[in-house]
């Protein structure tokens, strides 16, 4: 089974790119972020035609998350617990039945937090605290869980081509990186780093200043795995080639492979 995370940066604007990648690589489960679509306007039909079940938690014009799955999705639940007043569409969880139990998959779009010195950075840190509480609670189920998404966090200096360019950015603040490490301290594993320890592995290249051509990238899209999911991990890679396609997102898919056996429909 392959599980991907991809900030698509507008599903309607990137629909042809998305469909082409799905046809080429046939991932089993895809967690999308920044779909920029309300639920009723999400273009479900082209994805369903490729054999995907679709659940969304959308918002007009920005944010929004979705899960595409070749297997039935159960108990789809939007919104990260912990703040009933938070109306931003950044989280959806669903369950897939696999041999031996259930696999939980979350698509999350963590707040950017910029500019520093505004209410956006405390909102980011508060959201990360809520995510940590959710992740800790879910460990009690002793089930495989994949927290897949755009974390808007550069975990380490090696995760940026030019770390010095990010020292005043919310993505690289000690508090942001510390909140990411808190997930690791709970027992969640960074899937990509479990498979590839090299520097220069990125998932985002800005549209400006020829960042893609210069490979001036950062790694901010992550799949964090509970111990039960980590035990089944077999590979993880960044699908960087799609950044060079027509009308690309500024992010690319990150895909992890597992030895889960889905139950038949």
GUSE-790541 format. One record per residue (C-alpha): residue in three letters; x, y, z. Coordinates in steps of 0.1 Angstrom, whole numbers, plus 5000, padded with zeros to 4 digits. Each point is the difference from the previous one (the first is absolute). Example, Ala and Ser with C-alpha at 12.3 -4.5 7.8 and 13.67 -1.06 7.14 Angstrom:
REM GUSE-790541
ala512349555078 ser501450344993 
//
This chain:
REM GUSE-790541
unk500050005000 unk501250354991 unk498950315019 unk500950344987 unk499850365012 unk499750294976 unk499250375004 unk498350044967 unk499750385002 unk496550014985 unk498449684988 unk498150174971 unk503250184988 unk502049675002 unk497449754990 unk501849884968 unk503349985018 unk498549805028 unk498249764977 unk503149944979 unk502149925031 unk497349775014 unk499949814966 unk503849974999 unk500749905036 unk496749865012 unk500450085037 unk497449825022 unk499350285024 unk500650374994 unk499750275027 unk499550344983 unk500450345016 unk499150354989 unk497349884977 unk498450355001 unk496549874994 unk496849965020 unk498949645003 unk497150024975 unk502250154973 unk502949755003 unk500549834966 unk499349655013 unk499049844967 unk503549994983 unk501549845031 unk497149755004 unk500449914963 unk503649895009 unk498649785028 unk500550235030 unk497650055029 unk500050375010 unk499450185033 unk500650375005 unk500050275025 unk499950324979 unk499950375003 unk499450274974 unk503150144984 unk502749875023 unk501049725023 unk498149674997 unk501149645002 unk498949674983 unk500749635000 unk499949794969 unk500049625005 unk499749694978 unk498549835031 unk496850095018 unk500450295025 unk498249975033 unk499250245028 unk501350314982 unk500350275026 unk500950364993 unk501550265023 unk502949965025 unk498649975035 unk500750265026 unk498650334987 unk496350004991 unk500450364988 unk502649914973 unk498250024967 unk503149954978 unk499849684979 unk503349835008 unk499449655012 unk498149684990 unk500449655013 unk498749684985 unk500349625007 unk500949724976 unk499449645009 unk503249794996 unk500949655009 unk500349995038 unk498050315007 unk499750364990 unk502450264984 unk499450365008 unk501050274976 unk500050375006 unk500450284974 unk501150315017 unk501050354989 unk501850175029 unk499850385001 unk502950204984 unk500450245030 unk501450304981 unk500650285005 unk501649975033 unk498850255026 unk496349954989 unk497349785013 unk500849754973 unk503149865018 unk498249935033 unk497249834980 unk502649784984 unk501549895033 unk496649955015 unk499049784971 unk503249805005 unk499249965037 unk496649864991 unk501549774974 unk502449875027 unk497149935023 unk498049824973 unk503149794990 unk500649915037 unk496349905004 unk500149794968 unk503049805013 unk497649855025 unk498249814972 unk503249824992 unk499150024963 unk502150104970 unk499550374994 unk501550224972 unk500050375006 unk500650124965 unk500250364989 unk501550344994 unk501450075035 unk501550344990 unk503049905022 unk503649974988 unk501249755027 unk503850044996 unk502550224982 unk500749724974 unk496350024990 unk500750344983 unk502450084972 unk500750335017 unk499149985037 unk501150365006 unk497250124978 unk497449865024 unk501250125034 unk497350275002 unk497349784986 unk497349825020 unk500949674983 unk503549995015 unk499450155035 unk501349815030 unk496449975013 unk498749864967 unk502849754998 unk499649915037 unk496349924995 unk501049774971 unk502549835022 unk497349965026 unk498249764976 unk503249804997 unk500449995037 unk496549845003 unk501349724977 unk499050124965 unk502649944973 unk500850224971 unk499549764971 unk502450174976 unk502850035025 unk499649645009 unk500849914964 unk502350284989 unk502550195022 unk501450224973 unk500050384998 unk498550164969 unk496749825001 unk497250254995 unk496250004995 unk499450374993 unk501650254976 unk498650364998 unk498750134967 unk502250315004 unk503750064991 unk500549684981 unk499949795032 unk499249674981 unk502750064974 unk502650075028 unk498749725022 unk499550265027 unk497449795019 unk498849915034 unk498549685016 unk496750085017 unk497749724988 unk500249705024 unk498549675008 unk500249945038 unk499449645010 unk498849845032 unk502149705011 unk497549764985 unk500250174967 unk503850045002 unk500349635004 unk498449954966 unk502050274981 unk502149864971 unk500950324980 unk499550374997 unk500950244972 unk499350354987 unk498550014965 unk501950314989 unk499449964962 unk496550145002 unk501450345009 unk501350044965 unk496649934984 unk497750264985 unk498050205026 unk501749835030 unk499250045036 unk503050155019 unk499949675021 unk500549654987 unk498749675013 unk501849805027 unk499149634999 unk500549745026 unk499649624994 unk498749765025 unk499449625002 unk496350055011 unk497549764984 unk496750174995 unk496849805005 unk498049934968 unk496950224994 
//
